[in-house]
Amino acid sequence: MQVREARKGRATPEMKAVARAEGVPLSQVVRGVAEGRIVIPHNPCRKERIRPKGIGEGLRVKVNANVGSSPDYVRVEEEVEKARVAQECGADAVMDLSIGGDLDLIRRRILKEVSLPVGTVPIYQAGIEASKRGGLLDMNSDDMFNTIRRHAKDGVDFVTVHCGVTREVVEKLGGRRLLGIVSRGGAFLAAWILKKGRENPLYQEFDYLLELASEFDLVLSLGDGLRPGSIGDASDYFQLHELMTLGRLVERAREKGVQAMVEGPGHLPLDQVEWNVKLEKAVCKGAPFYVLGPVVTDLAAGYDHLVGAIGGAVAGMAGADFLCYVTPSEHLCLPSVEDVREGVIATKIAAHVADVARGMDLEKEVEMGRARKKLDWEKQFRLSLYPERARKIRGGRPPRVDPSTCSMCSKFCVIKFLGEVLEGKA
């Protein structure tokens, strides 16, 4: 619906909401949606009211938070709480990646509890349900597509589909990578292809996938099933082969009026982030780019939320549109509620840093400078991305000598004494 209306020059309520939220001309949003450079994940089947979010060219960098159960920890209320906390901390979307317990229940609860776009990876559920009947690789194409339909009917706004994991590239992979395939969905499909000796149904039957997406105005997030999971695999043949395939699929999606964005790496050294973003934008003709991190070192276990924020800031500055957060527990364990909080905050800061580099929100930065010059603490709190955190830290070690300063410089506050000299008061 979004693309169809935009191509007729008509603005939907969602386009109007995005333009207001972004402070950009409505015509810019309409044109971006019509051309496939902006997507608005908003499934009409979603019963709950959500705040429409625009992802793409000329808009602020958005942040996604992953939540979801595992076979080791199935706690429905905890996953719902993670989604709520992600929303409270400023996430723009939530993805449910559950693979343990009642997957339908968890997904439906999250859809009900948050007012953000919600995404899923349906191949997980298709494989897990097949494993209960016999084996994960016993799933067939009907299982895959019927699960996508089930998620769409529930109101899911976007789905990750690993259409670029093709038989051609999987059969070449062998042991030619340090860490092989680290994408769960990509691994499911690669193993299926190798066992069955057949093409990936999501690629082979892409036209049917487009029909499904069109029916529910579902945004297709074309997954990076061959993303590098190690710095040693960054920007290799397999990653780039998949990107070229996704570029062709983006064009087919646009021909059918289906919204699509492209997922990207993954683990990359910092010097490769910018050109990877620019390559995606060129190959996929400006399609919104959704990146995991990027994770720019493999050696910071326990602090990967900071690593992802560094990579995300550079990626956003270079033109990435959507940052998937990374939590402190990445590569170590299932995230806790507090890990989700830390991951969202770090990634929201990275997104803001990228926006500033792209010329957005500069007036707020200048305003903060003025507030600091005046030692106006209340205004500094109001302008902060996380006011309560700033207020709590200042209150933890308050100034004792001069309440107008902070306790770091105290009576030797450079802003105060230099200001007094310049004003002739000292």
Order of alpha helices (4+ residues) and beta strands (2+ residues): alpha-alpha-alpha-beta-beta-beta-alpha-beta-alpha-beta-alpha-alpha-beta-alpha-alpha-alpha-alpha-beta-alpha-beta-alpha-beta-alpha-beta-alpha-alpha-alpha-alpha-alpha
